[in-house]
Amino acid sequence: MINIHTGGRWKGTVAELVEHMRPLFLHLIPIASRHNIRVAVVTFSCQTDRIREVLEMSFPELAELIPIRGCDKTWRYEGSGMRMGKQQHIASVVEELMARPAFGVVDIGKVTTLLIDDDPRNIRICLKDGVRAVWFNPLEPDRLPDNILLLK
């Protein structure tokens, strides 16, 4: 969602990081929410508190509805699904969404889940596991909506 890689070591302020939010996601996430599409952040960063603050500044009305899974050791996936890539992050988010009635989620599965990621390796792992995925090309960010629409 941001236009830089922090390497999980952002030293600047949250406000400075918010300046790196991609306009596409500032537009796309509220639209998804209005259409009852749940959004989550799955990351290898351990700075999930910073991510939460960026979401709160970027989407004040939506941030609390966006689960975050990072490498911060605040969660554990107990299921039997694939653990490679971001798969266990995604599975843990699904468990949370299904367990919290306030989210209004009735059924989530691999065919109703979509990973948007700029790392082709994460995309390949997701697709291998039967989860839908779209590569976000940082050099052509405006192509993402068209690539999402191409999914069957």
C-alpha positions as CSV (number, residue, x, y, z in Angstrom):
1,M,0.0,0.0,0.0
2,I,3.0,2.3,0.3
3,N,5.4,3.2,-2.4
4,I,8.6,2.3,-0.5
5,H,10.0,-0.9,1.2
6,T,10.8,-0.1,4.8
7,G,12.4,-3.5,5.4
8,G,10.4,-3.5,8.7
9,R,12.7,-0.8,10.0
10,W,10.9,2.5,9.5
11,K,12.6,5.2,11.7
12,G,10.6,8.2,10.5
13,T,7.3,9.4,11.9
14,V,3.9,7.8,11.0
15,A,2.9,11.0,9.3
16,E,6.0,10.7,7.0
17,L,5.1,7.1,6.2
18,V,1.5,8.1,5.4
19,E,2.9,10.3,2.7
20,H,4.0,7.2,1.0
21,M,0.5,5.7,0.7
22,R,-0.3,4.9,-2.9
23,P,-3.2,7.0,-4.1
24,L,-4.6,3.8,-5.7
25,F,-5.1,2.1,-2.4
26,L,-6.4,5.3,-0.7
27,H,-9.2,5.0,-3.3
28,L,-9.5,1.2,-3.6
29,I,-9.9,0.3,0.1
30,P,-12.9,2.5,0.8
31,I,-14.6,1.3,-2.4
32,A,-14.0,-2.4,-1.3
33,S,-15.4,-1.6,2.1
34,R,-18.5,-0.1,0.7
35,H,-19.1,-3.3,-1.3
36,N,-18.7,-5.4,1.8
37,I,-15.3,-6.7,0.7
38,R,-13.0,-7.2,3.7
39,V,-9.4,-6.0,3.6
40,A,-6.5,-7.1,5.6
41,V,-2.8,-6.4,5.7
42,V,-0.4,-9.4,5.6
43,T,3.2,-8.5,5.9
44,F,6.6,-9.8,6.9
45,S,7.2,-6.6,8.8
46,C,7.3,-6.7,12.6
47,Q,6.2,-3.0,12.8
48,T,2.5,-3.8,12.9
49,D,1.9,-1.0,15.4
50,R,3.2,1.5,12.8
51,I,1.1,-0.1,10.1
52,R,-2.0,0.2,12.4
53,E,-1.2,3.9,12.9
54,V,-0.8,4.4,9.1
55,L,-4.2,2.8,8.5
56,E,-5.8,4.9,11.2
57,M,-4.5,8.1,9.6
58,S,-5.3,7.0,6.1
59,F,-8.7,5.4,6.8
60,P,-10.0,6.8,10.1
61,E,-13.5,5.1,9.7
62,L,-12.2,1.8,8.4
63,A,-8.9,1.1,10.2
64,E,-10.4,-0.9,13.0
65,L,-12.0,-3.2,10.4
66,I,-8.6,-4.1,8.8
67,P,-6.9,-7.0,10.5
68,I,-3.1,-7.0,10.3
69,R,-0.8,-10.0,10.4
70,G,2.9,-9.4,10.5
71,C,6.0,-11.0,12.0
72,D,5.4,-9.4,15.4
73,K,4.7,-12.6,17.3
74,T,1.3,-11.3,18.5
75,W,-0.6,-14.2,16.7
76,R,-0.2,-17.8,15.9
77,Y,-1.9,-19.9,13.2
78,E,-3.1,-23.2,14.6
79,G,-4.5,-24.6,11.4
80,S,-3.2,-27.3,9.2
81,G,-2.9,-25.2,6.0
82,M,0.2,-24.2,4.1
83,R,2.7,-22.2,6.1
84,M,4.9,-21.0,3.3
85,G,4.9,-17.3,2.1
86,K,2.0,-15.3,3.6
87,Q,-0.4,-18.3,3.6
88,Q,-0.4,-18.7,7.4
89,H,-0.9,-14.9,7.7
90,I,-3.9,-15.1,5.4
91,A,-5.3,-18.1,7.2
92,S,-5.0,-16.4,10.6
93,V,-6.9,-13.3,9.2
94,V,-9.6,-15.5,7.9
95,E,-10.0,-17.1,11.4
96,E,-10.3,-13.7,12.9
97,L,-12.8,-12.4,10.4
98,M,-15.0,-15.5,10.8
99,A,-14.8,-15.3,14.6
100,R,-15.8,-11.7,15.0
101,P,-19.5,-11.1,14.2
102,A,-19.0,-7.4,13.9
103,F,-17.2,-8.0,10.6
104,G,-20.3,-9.6,9.2
105,V,-18.4,-12.3,7.5
106,V,-20.2,-15.6,6.9
107,D,-18.0,-17.6,4.7
108,I,-14.5,-17.1,3.4
109,G,-12.5,-19.6,1.4
110,K,-9.7,-19.8,-1.0
111,V,-11.9,-18.8,-4.0
112,T,-13.2,-15.7,-2.1
113,T,-9.7,-14.6,-1.0
114,L,-7.4,-12.4,-3.0
115,L,-3.8,-11.6,-2.2
116,I,-2.4,-8.4,-3.8
117,D,1.3,-8.4,-3.5
118,D,4.4,-6.9,-5.2
119,D,6.5,-10.0,-4.6
120,P,6.1,-12.6,-7.4
121,R,7.3,-15.3,-5.0
122,N,4.3,-14.6,-2.6
123,I,2.0,-14.7,-5.7
124,R,3.3,-18.1,-6.8
125,I,3.0,-19.6,-3.4
126,C,-0.6,-18.3,-3.1
127,L,-1.6,-19.7,-6.4
128,K,0.1,-23.0,-5.7
129,D,-2.1,-23.2,-2.5
130,G,-5.2,-22.5,-4.6
131,V,-5.7,-18.9,-3.3
132,R,-6.3,-16.2,-5.9
133,A,-3.6,-13.7,-6.2
134,V,-2.7,-10.7,-8.3
135,W,0.8,-9.3,-8.8
136,F,1.0,-5.6,-8.0
137,N,3.6,-4.1,-10.3
138,P,5.0,-1.0,-8.6
139,L,6.0,0.4,-11.9
140,E,2.5,0.2,-13.3
141,P,0.2,0.7,-10.3
142,D,-2.8,1.8,-12.3
143,R,-3.0,-1.6,-14.0
144,L,-4.1,-3.3,-10.7
145,P,-7.9,-2.7,-11.1
146,D,-7.8,-4.1,-14.6
147,N,-5.8,-7.1,-13.4
148,I,-8.3,-7.7,-10.6
149,L,-11.2,-7.6,-13.1
150,L,-9.5,-10.2,-15.3
151,L,-9.9,-12.8,-12.5
152,K,-12.5,-15.4,-13.0
